[in-house]
Structures are given as structure tokens and as C-alpha cells.
Amino acid sequence: MSSSITSSSVMSPRASILVKKDDDENTLWMCCLTSSICLFGITYIGALITWWIFAIIALVKYNNNYFNSKCQDSNLWIILLLWVILTGWSLFLAKKESNKQDKQNKMPITAIVCGLLPSLAILGWTGASLFNPCVINHFESNRIYLLVQVMFYLVSSIMVLIIIGSLCLCIYGCCAISKNTSDNNLDQINPTPSVLMEEKLTDTV
């Protein structure tokens, strides 16, 4: 007789069916979640490339003097140029930098922070320029104004989603730790039949 008998060997057929059902449901949820993330990622990248192309065309068509002639404190053209640079970097250069850091065994968190801080600074500058009364009166229907507005709301939405997602992960982690702790305490107080059977069989051996 074997010296150690696992709990799976004494698991009832009904318990095995329930465990298999739970595994199938978890697999289905993971497939749906992965497919949704991939679809969202492809759509987001496609929309970002489209915005980037239209932004470059708008920058070529207009210049900063055009906006300053009507509003001296307008920085829409410069702001759009900065967003084009950041977007191009995130689309085409960020992955190369991340691969270089992985090869050098460095944490990519540095690149993420370095890209996030300028984005937050430009986001605040963008909001102040967009809601300038003079800019709204003269350039509300201008193509550059609309492109800057799209990027402002897009980045703001992403920031909000990141904050909400981080909070949800923290709450989920705390709940999981609390649940595991309570389950371990209950198992010590009231062992399950499978655990009792395992201990009994181990003692008889």
C-alpha cells in the first residue's frame, strides 16, 4: 500500500463532477475575457493610428501663427504636435525600448513612468487650452481643436479606467486574502470529510 494517499483518491464522483464543472466555467470566462481584451486592443490601436495620421495632416495644413493671430495664448498646434510625438513613440518605439530593457534584465516600469508623467503634464495643459474662452469662440469647429479634444477625452478615460481597475484589483486581493484566511481557520476547526478520510488512511498505513 502506498505511504501517502491524496485527497483526490477519496473524492466522491459527485465532487469530481462539480470540480470539473467549475474548471469548465473558469476556462469559458477566461476565453471570453481574453477575446474581449484582444478585440479592444486591436480596435484601440487601429483608432490610434487613424487619429495619428489625421493629426499629422492637420499639423501640415495649419501652423502655430494661425492660432496665435486670433488668440495670443493659444497653444493648440503645439499641444497637438506633442500628442503626435507621444503617440508615435507609444506605437512604434515603446515596444523596442521594452525589449531592450528585457534583454538587459531591467524592469520596464521605468519606461512606463517616464511615459506616464509627461502624458499627465500635457493632459493638464490640454484641458486648460481646450476650455479657454477665446479658443472655444474661434476654433471650436477647427480640425486641430477637434483632434486635441478627442485625445484629451481618450487619455482622461484611460486614466479613470486605470484608477478604477487598480482599486478593483486591490479590493479583490484583500477579499481573496481574507477568504483564504477564513477558510484555513474553518478547516482547522472543522476538517472536511476528505481530509478526515486522508488522515485516517495515513494513520492506518
N, C-alpha and C positions, 0 to 999 in steps of 0.2 A: 504494500500500500504506500502511496506517495506520502511524504512527510508534510506536505503543505497542500491544502485544498482551497482554491479561491472561491469567492462568493458567487462567481458566475456558474460554478459547477452545481450549486444547490439552488439556483434561481428557478422559480416556477415557470412553466410555459407561458402563463398569462403575463408575468412580469417581463419575460423576454419580448413578447409582442408589444407591450406598452413602451419598452425601451426602443424597439425598432421603429415604432410609430413616431416617437419623439425625435429620433435621429432623422427620419424622412422629412418631418416638418421643418427641422432646423436646416436641412440641406435645401429644401424648397425656398425658405426665407433667404438663405444666403445667395442662392441663384438669382432670385428676384432683386435683391439688394445690389449684387454685383452688376447685373444687367442695367439697372437704373443708373448706377454711378457711371458706367461706361457710356450710356446714351447721353447723360447730362454732360459728361466730359467732352464728347465729340461735338455736341451742339454748341457748347461754350467756346471751344477752340475755333469752330467754324465761324461763329458770330464775331469773335475777337479778331480773327484775320480779316473778315469783311469790314469791320469798323476801322481797322488799321489802314487798309487800302484807301477807303474813303477819306480818312483823316489826312493821309499824305497828299491826296488830290486837292483837298481843301487848303492845305498849307501852301501848296504851289500856286493856287489861284489867288489867294489873298496874301497880305503881308501885315506886319505889326503897325505900320504907319496908317493903314486904312482904319484901324480901330482907334488909334490914338488921335486921329483927326477929329473924331466925334466925342470920344471920351478919353481924356488925358490919362486917367488912372486905369484904363482897360488893359488887361494882360491876357486876354483870351487866346491870342495867337501863340504867345509864349507858353501858356499852360497846355494848349493842345500839342505843341512841339514836345514838351516834357512827357506828356502821356504817351505820345507816339514812341519816344525813346524807351520809356519803361516797358511799354507793351512789346516792342520789338525785342528788348532784352529778355523778357519773360518767355517769349515764344521761341526764340532761336538761340539764345546764349545761355540761359539759366541751366538747361539740361547739360550742356558741355561743362559748365563750371561745377555742377553737381557731380558729374562723372570724374572730373579731375580730383575733386576732394575725396571721393570714394576710393580712388586709387592711392591717394596719399594717406588713407585711413584717418581722415579728418571728418568731423561732424558737419553735415550740411546745414546745421542750424544757424551758422554764421551768415551764410548766403541768404537764408530766409529773413533773418533780422535786418540785414543790410538792404534787402529789397523792400521790407515792410515799412521801415522808418521813413524813407523818402516818400513812399506812397501816402502815408498818413499826413506828412507835411504838405504835400501837393494837394491832397484831398481837402484839407482845411483852406488852403489858398484858392482852390477851385470853387468851393462853396461861397467864399467871400466875394469872388469875382462874379459868379453867376447871379447872385442876389443883389448886386449893385444896381440901384435905380436907374442910373444913366445907361448901363449896359442893357438892362431889360427894355428900356424905351427905344433904343436904337438898333439893337442886334438880336432881339428875341426870336426872329424868324431867320436869322443868318445861319448858314450851314455850319460854320465853326462853333457858334453858340450851341446848336443842337447836338453836335458831336461831343462837345465838352460836357453838356448836360447828361447825355447818355452814359458817358464814362463815370461821371460823378455818382449817379444813382446806382450804376452797376457795382462800383467799388464799395459804396456805402452798404448796399445789400449784402455783399460778400462779407464785409466786416461784421455786420449784425449776425449773419449765419455762423460765422466762426465763433463769435462770443456765445451764441445760444448753444452751438454744438459742444463747445468746451464745458459750459455749465452742465449740459445733459450728461456728458461723459463723467464729470466729477460726481454728479448725483448718482449715476448708475454704479460707479465704482464704490462709492460709500455704501450704497444699498447692498451690493454684492458682498462686500466685506462683512457687513452686519449680518446678512443672511447666512453666510458660511460660518460665522462665529456662533450664531444661534443654533444652526444645525449640528455643529460639533458638540455644543453643550447638551442638546437633546439626545444625541447618540450616546453620550457618556452616561446620561441619566437613564434613558430608556433605549437600550440597544434594540435594533431591528431583528426580526426572526432569522434573517440570513446571517447576520453577524453572530447570533447565539448558536446557530447550527454550525457555523465555521469553527467557533471556539470549541464547541463540543466535539466535533470530529477531530480537531487538532489535539485535544486532550486525550482522546481515546487512542490516537496514534502514538 
